[in-house]
Amino acid sequence: MLKFWKKKGAEEPVSDAVEQGQEAQTAKSQTLSEILLEAAPAQAVTIAQMLDAPPSPAKRTWRERLAGSVFNRDVRDLFARHPKLDEALLEELETTLIGADVGIAASTELVETLRRRMGKREFADAGALLTALRGELVAMLQPVAQPLMLQSEQLPFVIPKPFVVLVVGVNGVGKTTTIGKLARRLQTQGRSVVLAAGDTFRAAAVEQLKSWGERHAIPVIAQGSGADSASVIFDALQSARSRDVDVLIADTAGRLHTQGGLMDELSKIRRVLAKLDAGAPHEVLLVIDGTTGQNAISQVRQFRAAIGVTGLVVTKLDGSAKGGVVFALAKEFGLPIRFLGLGETAEDLREFDPAAFVDGLLPASLGHAEV
């Protein structure tokens, strides 16, 4: 339920999360971790550790974030085993790309292009081949590197208020965390933001979203557990419009792409939002787990049919993720890739940069041949 607070003589509706955040600031005897433990014990430890941790002294580079990926390791090992420029190198390169989730179609196309160029004697050594591979990979991703723009398709030069972002995906991909990071990103750009806790089937998701709101004074509109998701998001849109908020970001329940009933709920959310704004949602972000592999293809196909996906966010690419699924998605669908998730902090939601991404996946050099 919405509550009200006074600011410069005006009454504005804010979420319980914001009011609780203000009360927490006056409770000097309690740390943020203690407050979160009381509010949401199941999730508080992890969230509190993230929020209370001191900021890192320097933002880690893409190469540092992706150095541990399976893609990076396997390509590095391949060129170490096959320093000689020959057909065997190309055949194993194709196998390596497929194994890193690049996909059969994209891998075959890449290697065939390199084979033709090698036949024309364009490469002096394996280092030159690696440089060419880098260029081909970047070119494959360049068309889908489209940042999130706060404008409507119906009125491309007009920013609707609020700009509604609906975030969808299967369980465990990091939707709620991505929403918190995106909200913080927009806030630092001077945008006002409201969050809608539309994942009403998982109580921890609501508490997690409220924690992000408390940390950054971002209103979170929520109802009780088990409430109708479409109703929560509809109320949030009404609230955001009444306060002239720039962006509304709505969470939704995680669901398997094979669950027809839950997928139908997404269509219902679109219909309900259209009663207030015919263009809403203006962006449907599908969050994909970078460790999912080729199953991500099925997820995109099903969610696009149910709700009309307009952009992708690929998470969990730091660590041991293969990373090649980004190329498979680009080849199969051509959907804009808005962001990549490269870590736990808000700054680790990076706007997609094909050159930086590929440079992080490939080894920096082969002997004296710099890439």
C-alpha positions in Angstrom: 0.0 0.0 0.0 1.2 3.5 -0.8 2.1 5.9 1.9 2.7 9.6 1.8 5.4 11.9 3.0 5.8 15.7 3.1 8.4 17.5 1.0 8.3 21.2 0.6 4.6 21.4 1.4 3.6 18.8 -1.2 2.3 15.3 -0.6 3.9 12.6 -2.8 3.2 8.9 -2.7 6.2 6.8 -2.0 6.7 3.1 -1.3 7.1 1.5 2.1 10.7 0.9 1.0 11.6 4.6 0.8 9.9 5.4 4.1 11.7 2.5 5.8 15.0 3.7 4.3 14.4 7.1 5.9 13.7 5.6 9.3 16.8 3.5 9.0 18.9 6.6 8.5 17.8 7.8 12.0 18.5 4.5 13.6 22.1 5.2 14.4 22.5 2.0 16.5 21.6 -0.2 13.5 23.8 -0.9 10.5 22.3 -1.4 7.0 23.1 -5.1 7.4 21.1 -5.3 10.6 18.1 -3.5 9.1 18.1 -5.8 6.1 18.3 -8.9 8.3 15.2 -7.8 10.1 13.3 -7.0 6.8 14.2 -10.0 4.7 16.4 -12.6 6.5 16.5 -15.0 3.5 18.1 -12.5 1.2 19.6 -9.9 3.6 23.1 -11.4 4.0 24.0 -11.4 0.3 22.4 -8.0 -0.3 23.9 -6.4 2.7 27.3 -7.6 1.8 26.9 -6.0 -1.7 25.6 -2.7 -0.4 27.8 -2.3 2.7 31.0 -3.3 0.8 33.5 -0.5 0.3 33.7 0.8 -3.3 36.4 -0.7 -5.4 39.3 1.6 -6.0 39.1 1.3 -9.8 36.6 -0.1 -12.3 37.8 -3.4 -13.6 38.3 -3.6 -17.4 36.4 -5.9 -19.7 39.5 -8.0 -20.1 39.9 -8.4 -16.4 36.2 -9.4 -16.1 36.2 -11.9 -18.9 39.7 -13.4 -18.5 38.3 -16.4 -16.7 35.7 -17.3 -19.3 35.7 -20.7 -21.0 35.9 -18.9 -24.4 39.1 -17.1 -23.4 40.7 -20.2 -22.0 39.8 -22.5 -24.9 40.9 -20.1 -27.6 44.2 -19.4 -25.8 44.9 -23.1 -25.4 44.0 -23.8 -29.0 46.5 -21.3 -30.4 49.1 -22.6 -28.0 48.7 -26.1 -29.3 48.5 -25.1 -32.9 50.9 -22.2 -33.6 51.2 -23.3 -37.2 48.8 -21.8 -39.8 47.1 -24.8 -41.4 43.7 -26.6 -42.0 44.0 -28.4 -38.7 44.0 -25.1 -36.8 40.8 -24.0 -38.6 39.0 -27.3 -37.9 39.8 -27.2 -34.2 38.9 -23.5 -34.1 35.4 -24.4 -35.4 35.1 -27.1 -32.7 36.2 -24.6 -30.1 33.7 -22.0 -31.1 30.8 -24.4 -31.1 31.9 -25.7 -27.7 31.9 -22.1 -26.4 28.2 -21.8 -27.3 28.8 -19.6 -30.4 26.4 -21.9 -32.2 26.9 -24.1 -35.3 25.6 -21.6 -37.8 27.8 -18.7 -36.5 30.8 -20.9 -36.0 30.7 -22.4 -39.5 30.2 -18.9 -41.0 33.2 -17.5 -39.1 35.6 -20.3 -40.0 34.5 -20.4 -43.7 35.3 -16.7 -43.9 38.7 -17.3 -42.3 39.4 -20.3 -44.6 38.7 -18.2 -47.7 41.0 -15.4 -46.5 43.7 -17.9 -45.6 43.4 -19.3 -49.1 44.2 -15.8 -50.4 47.3 -15.8 -48.3 46.1 -12.9 -46.2 47.7 -14.3 -43.0 51.4 -14.5 -42.4 51.0 -16.5 -39.2 48.6 -17.7 -36.5 48.8 -14.3 -34.8 47.4 -12.7 -38.0 44.6 -15.2 -38.1 43.7 -14.4 -34.5 43.6 -10.7 -35.4 41.3 -11.5 -38.3 39.1 -13.6 -36.0 38.8 -10.6 -33.7 37.6 -8.4 -36.6 35.0 -11.0 -37.7 33.6 -11.4 -34.2 33.3 -7.7 -33.7 31.6 -7.3 -37.1 29.1 -10.0 -36.1 28.1 -8.1 -33.0 28.2 -4.6 -34.2 24.6 -4.5 -35.7 23.1 -5.5 -32.3 25.1 -3.0 -30.2 22.2 -0.6 -29.7 22.0 1.2 -26.4 18.7 1.7 -24.5 17.1 4.9 -25.8 14.2 6.4 -23.8 11.9 7.1 -26.7 8.8 5.5 -28.1 8.6 3.6 -31.4 5.3 5.4 -32.2 6.8 8.8 -31.5 10.6 8.4 -32.0 11.5 12.0 -31.2 9.3 12.2 -28.1 10.2 10.7 -24.7 7.0 9.3 -23.1 6.5 9.9 -19.4 7.0 7.6 -17.8 9.1 5.4 -20.1 8.0 1.9 -19.1 10.6 -0.9 -19.0 9.3 -4.4 -18.4 11.9 -6.9 -17.4 11.3 -10.6 -18.1 13.1 -13.9 -17.9 13.3 -17.3 -16.4 14.0 -18.0 -12.8 17.5 -17.3 -11.5 18.9 -15.2 -14.4 19.3 -12.1 -12.3 16.2 -10.0 -13.2 15.8 -8.2 -9.9 19.5 -7.5 -9.5 19.6 -6.2 -13.1 16.6 -3.9 -12.3 18.4 -2.4 -9.3 21.6 -1.8 -11.3 19.6 -0.2 -14.2 17.7 2.0 -11.8 20.9 3.2 -10.3 22.4 3.8 -13.7 19.4 5.9 -14.8 19.4 7.8 -11.5 23.0 8.8 -11.9 22.1 10.2 -15.3 19.6 12.5 -13.7 16.4 10.5 -14.4 13.7 10.0 -11.8 12.8 6.3 -11.4 10.0 4.2 -9.9 10.2 0.4 -9.5 7.3 -2.0 -9.6 7.6 -5.2 -7.6 5.7 -7.3 -10.1 7.2 -10.6 -9.0 4.5 -11.3 -6.5 5.2 -15.1 -6.4 8.5 -14.8 -4.7 8.5 -12.7 -1.5 12.3 -12.5 -1.5 12.1 -10.7 -4.9 10.0 -7.9 -3.4 12.3 -7.5 -0.4 15.4 -7.5 -2.7 13.9 -4.8 -4.9 13.0 -2.7 -1.8 16.6 -3.0 -0.6 17.8 -1.4 -3.8 15.1 1.3 -3.4 16.2 2.0 0.2 19.8 2.2 -0.7 19.2 4.8 -3.4 16.0 6.5 -2.4 14.1 5.1 -5.3 10.3 4.4 -4.7 9.2 0.8 -5.0 5.5 0.1 -5.6 4.5 -3.3 -4.1 1.5 -5.2 -2.9 1.0 -8.3 -0.8 2.4 -11.7 -1.7 0.3 -13.4 -4.3 -1.2 -10.2 -5.6 -2.0 -9.9 -9.3 1.2 -8.9 -11.1 -0.6 -6.9 -13.8 -2.5 -5.0 -11.0 0.8 -4.1 -9.2 2.4 -2.8 -12.4 -0.8 -0.9 -13.4 -0.8 0.9 -10.0 2.9 1.7 -10.4 2.2 3.3 -13.8 -0.6 5.4 -12.3 1.7 6.5 -9.5 4.6 7.3 -11.8 2.4 9.3 -14.1 0.9 11.3 -11.2 4.4 12.4 -10.1 5.8 13.0 -13.5 8.5 10.3 -13.1 10.8 9.7 -16.1 11.1 5.9 -16.0 9.1 3.0 -14.5 11.0 -0.3 -14.4 8.7 -3.3 -13.7 9.9 -6.7 -12.3 8.0 -9.8 -13.3 7.9 -13.3 -11.9 10.5 -15.7 -13.1 9.0 -18.4 -15.2 10.1 -21.2 -17.4 9.6 -20.4 -21.1 7.6 -23.7 -21.3 5.0 -22.6 -18.7 2.1 -21.4 -20.9 0.0 -20.0 -18.1 2.7 -17.8 -16.8 3.7 -16.7 -20.3 0.1 -15.7 -20.8 0.3 -13.4 -17.8 2.9 -11.3 -19.7 0.3 -10.7 -22.4 -2.1 -9.7 -19.7 0.4 -7.2 -18.3 0.7 -5.6 -21.8 -3.0 -5.4 -22.2 -3.5 -3.8 -18.8 -0.8 -1.2 -19.3 -2.2 -0.3 -22.7 -5.3 1.0 -20.9 -3.2 3.9 -19.6 -0.6 4.1 -22.3 -1.1 2.5 -25.7 2.6 2.4 -26.2 3.5 0.7 -22.9 5.7 -1.1 -22.2 8.1 0.9 -24.3 10.9 -1.5 -23.8 10.7 -5.2 -22.9 14.1 -6.4 -21.7 14.7 -10.1 -21.6 17.4 -11.1 -19.1 19.5 -14.1 -20.2 22.0 -16.0 -18.0 25.3 -16.1 -19.8 25.9 -19.6 -18.5 22.7 -21.0 -20.0 24.2 -21.9 -23.4 22.1 -22.8 -26.4 19.0 -23.0 -24.2 19.0 -19.2 -24.4 17.8 -19.5 -28.0 14.6 -21.2 -26.9 14.1 -18.7 -24.2 14.3 -15.8 -26.6 12.0 -17.5 -29.1 9.3 -18.1 -26.5 9.4 -14.8 -24.7 9.4 -12.9 -28.0 6.2 -14.7 -29.0 4.6 -14.0 -25.7 5.4 -10.4 -25.0 7.5 -9.0 -27.9 11.1 -8.7 -26.7 12.8 -5.4 -27.7 16.2 -5.8 -26.1 18.5 -8.3 -24.3 20.6 -8.2 -21.2 23.1 -11.0 -20.8 24.2 -11.6 -17.2 26.8 -13.6 -15.3 29.5 -13.3 -17.9 32.2 -12.8 -15.4 33.8 -15.9 -14.0 33.6 -19.2 -15.9 30.7 -18.4 -18.4 31.4 -19.5 -21.9 30.4 -16.1 -23.4 29.8 -17.4 -26.9 26.0 -17.4 -26.5 26.2 -13.6 -27.2 27.3 -14.4 -30.8 24.6 -17.1 -31.2 21.9 -14.7 -30.1 23.1 -12.0 -32.4 23.2 -14.4 -35.4 19.9 -16.0 -34.7 17.7 -13.0 -33.8 19.5 -9.7 -34.4 17.8 -8.3 -31.3 19.5 -5.3 -29.7 21.8 -6.3 -26.8 21.4 -3.4 -24.4 23.7 -4.4 -21.5 26.0 -7.1 -20.2 26.3 -8.1 -16.6 30.0 -8.5 -15.6 29.8 -8.5 -11.8 27.8 -7.8 -8.7 28.0 -4.0 -8.3 25.8 -1.4 -10.0 28.7 -0.3 -12.2 29.1 -3.9 -13.5 26.0 -3.5 -15.7 27.9 -2.4 -18.8 26.4 -0.9 -22.0 27.2 -3.4 -24.7 30.5 -2.7 -26.4 31.4 -5.3 -29.1 35.1 -4.4 -29.4 35.7 -4.4 -25.6 33.7 -7.6 -25.2 35.6 -9.5 -28.0 38.9 -8.1 -26.7 38.0 -9.6 -23.3 37.2 -13.0 -24.7 40.3 -13.4 -26.9 43.9 -13.8 -25.6 45.8 -10.5 -25.7 48.7 -11.9 -27.8 50.4 -15.0 -29.2 54.0 -14.6 -28.5 55.0 -11.3 -30.2 51.8 -11.1 -32.3 49.6 -8.5 -30.6 45.8 -8.7 -31.2 
